[in-house]
């Protein structure tokens, strides 16, 4: 019985150590984050490209953004927040959403993600941990980077629901 208890305790301790190590190592490196960022960019463009032109102005209810507004909002937020809170310079590009084609919107979104990536990479390490006020919250610039990923995912998820509501199968998710 004592032998079984010793074995069980060793297994539990080993499991606890593996869990503790995994938890301590859960944060990604900048290189890993940038790879995920590139996937997020491509996935957003893939979602945009799946919607037929006839669905670009679709919205779920009168208060909601249209599909193209959802996609535009992703890009604009990525660029605007990067400039405002991650010490970015003027991006030097914009888009007239009212007259933009799907290809022009895709190009704009790509530029927004690329601008944000360059801004994040240029952020000095000592500034990344600096706590600043963002939308009434005290957060680090690293948290702002995570916010950009979460915000993009949120609105891209809404856009995917718009695809499904229009009978369009969304592109396959790419997690890594």
C-alpha positions as CSV (number, residue, x, y, z in Angstrom):
1,X,0.0,0.0,0.0
2,X,2.8,2.4,0.9
3,X,4.5,1.7,-2.5
4,X,1.3,2.6,-4.3
5,X,0.9,5.8,-2.3
6,X,4.5,6.7,-3.0
7,X,4.0,6.1,-6.7
8,X,0.8,8.1,-6.7
9,X,2.5,11.0,-4.9
10,X,5.4,10.9,-7.4
11,X,3.0,11.0,-10.3
12,X,1.0,13.9,-8.8
13,X,4.2,15.8,-8.0
14,X,5.5,15.3,-11.6
15,X,2.2,16.4,-13.0
16,X,2.2,19.5,-10.8
17,X,5.8,20.3,-11.9
18,X,4.8,19.9,-15.6
19,X,1.8,22.2,-15.0
20,X,3.9,24.8,-13.2
21,X,6.5,24.8,-16.0
22,X,3.8,25.1,-18.7
23,X,2.1,27.9,-16.9
24,X,5.4,29.8,-16.4
25,X,6.2,29.4,-20.1
26,X,2.7,30.3,-21.4
27,X,3.7,33.7,-22.8
28,X,4.8,33.8,-26.4
29,X,8.0,35.4,-27.7
30,X,7.9,38.3,-30.0
31,X,8.8,36.0,-32.9
32,X,5.9,33.7,-32.0
33,X,3.5,36.6,-31.7
34,X,4.6,38.0,-35.1
35,X,4.0,34.6,-36.8
36,X,0.5,34.5,-35.2
37,X,0.0,38.2,-36.3
38,X,0.8,37.3,-39.9
39,X,-1.7,34.4,-39.7
40,X,-4.3,36.8,-38.4
41,X,-3.7,39.2,-41.3
42,X,-4.0,36.4,-43.9
43,X,-7.1,34.9,-42.2
44,X,-8.8,38.3,-42.2
45,X,-8.1,38.8,-45.9
46,X,-9.3,35.2,-46.6
47,X,-12.5,36.0,-44.8
48,X,-13.0,39.2,-46.8
49,X,-12.3,37.4,-50.1
50,X,-14.9,34.7,-49.3
51,X,-17.8,37.2,-49.3
52,X,-19.3,37.7,-52.7
53,X,-19.6,41.3,-53.8
54,X,-23.3,41.1,-53.3
55,X,-22.8,40.5,-49.5
56,X,-20.3,43.3,-48.8
57,X,-23.1,45.6,-47.5
58,X,-24.9,42.8,-45.5
59,X,-25.5,43.4,-41.8
60,X,-27.3,41.4,-39.2
61,X,-29.5,44.2,-38.0
62,X,-29.9,48.0,-38.6
63,X,-27.6,48.8,-35.7
64,X,-24.8,46.5,-36.8
65,X,-21.8,47.3,-39.0
66,X,-21.9,45.9,-42.6
67,X,-19.6,43.1,-43.5
68,X,-17.2,45.5,-45.2
69,X,-17.4,47.9,-42.2
70,X,-16.4,45.0,-39.9
71,X,-13.4,44.2,-42.1
72,X,-12.5,47.9,-42.4
73,X,-12.8,48.4,-38.7
74,X,-10.3,45.6,-38.1
75,X,-7.7,47.3,-40.2
76,X,-8.4,50.8,-39.0
77,X,-8.2,49.8,-35.4
78,X,-5.0,47.9,-35.9
79,X,-3.4,50.9,-37.5
80,X,-4.9,53.6,-35.3
81,X,-4.2,51.8,-32.0
82,X,-0.6,51.0,-33.1
83,X,-0.1,54.6,-34.0
84,X,-1.7,56.0,-30.8
85,X,-0.5,53.6,-28.2
86,X,2.5,51.7,-29.6
87,X,4.5,54.8,-30.6
88,X,3.9,54.4,-34.3
89,X,4.4,57.1,-36.9
90,X,1.8,58.3,-39.4
91,X,0.9,55.2,-41.5
92,X,0.7,57.3,-44.6
93,X,-2.2,55.5,-46.2
94,X,-6.0,55.5,-45.9
95,X,-9.0,54.3,-47.8
96,X,-12.4,55.7,-48.9
97,X,-14.6,52.8,-47.8
98,X,-17.6,54.0,-49.7
99,X,-16.0,53.7,-53.1
100,X,-13.4,50.9,-52.3
101,X,-13.5,47.6,-54.2
102,X,-13.0,44.4,-52.3
103,X,-9.4,44.2,-53.7
104,X,-8.7,47.7,-52.4
105,X,-10.1,46.8,-49.0
106,X,-7.9,43.7,-48.9
107,X,-4.9,45.8,-49.8
108,X,-5.8,48.3,-47.1
109,X,-6.2,45.6,-44.4
110,X,-2.9,44.1,-45.4
111,X,-1.1,47.4,-45.1
112,X,-2.7,48.0,-41.7
113,X,-1.5,44.7,-40.4
114,X,2.0,45.3,-41.9
115,X,2.1,48.8,-40.4
116,X,1.2,47.4,-37.0
117,X,3.8,44.6,-37.3
118,X,6.5,47.1,-38.1
119,X,5.4,49.3,-35.3
120,X,5.4,46.5,-32.8
121,X,8.9,45.3,-33.9
122,X,10.2,48.8,-33.6
123,X,8.9,49.3,-30.1
124,X,11.9,49.4,-27.7
125,X,11.8,46.7,-25.1
126,X,11.8,49.2,-22.2
127,X,8.7,50.8,-23.7
128,X,6.9,47.5,-24.2
129,X,6.4,47.1,-20.5
130,X,5.6,50.7,-19.8
131,X,2.1,51.1,-18.3
132,X,0.0,53.8,-20.1
133,X,-3.6,54.8,-20.1
134,X,-5.6,53.1,-22.8
135,X,-9.4,53.6,-23.0
136,X,-9.5,54.4,-19.3
137,X,-7.3,51.4,-18.3
138,X,-3.8,51.3,-17.0
139,X,-2.1,48.7,-19.2
140,X,1.3,47.9,-20.7
141,X,2.0,48.3,-24.3
142,X,2.4,44.5,-24.5
143,X,-1.2,44.3,-23.3
144,X,-2.1,46.7,-26.1
145,X,-0.6,44.2,-28.6
146,X,-2.7,41.4,-27.1
147,X,-5.7,43.7,-27.3
148,X,-5.1,44.2,-31.1
149,X,-5.1,40.4,-31.6
150,X,-8.2,39.9,-29.5
151,X,-10.1,42.8,-31.2
152,X,-9.2,41.5,-34.6
153,X,-10.4,38.1,-33.7
154,X,-13.6,39.5,-32.3
155,X,-14.6,41.4,-35.4
156,X,-13.3,38.7,-37.8
157,X,-15.6,36.3,-35.9
158,X,-18.5,38.6,-36.5
159,X,-17.6,38.7,-40.2
160,X,-17.5,34.9,-40.3
161,X,-21.0,34.8,-38.9
162,X,-22.0,37.2,-41.8
163,X,-20.5,34.7,-44.2
164,X,-22.5,31.9,-42.8
165,X,-25.7,34.0,-42.8
166,X,-25.1,34.4,-46.5
167,X,-24.6,30.7,-47.1
168,X,-20.9,31.0,-47.6
169,X,-18.5,28.5,-46.0
170,X,-15.7,30.5,-44.2
171,X,-12.1,29.7,-44.8
172,X,-10.5,27.1,-42.6
173,X,-9.0,28.5,-39.3
174,X,-5.3,28.5,-39.1
175,X,-4.2,28.6,-35.5
176,X,-0.4,28.7,-35.9
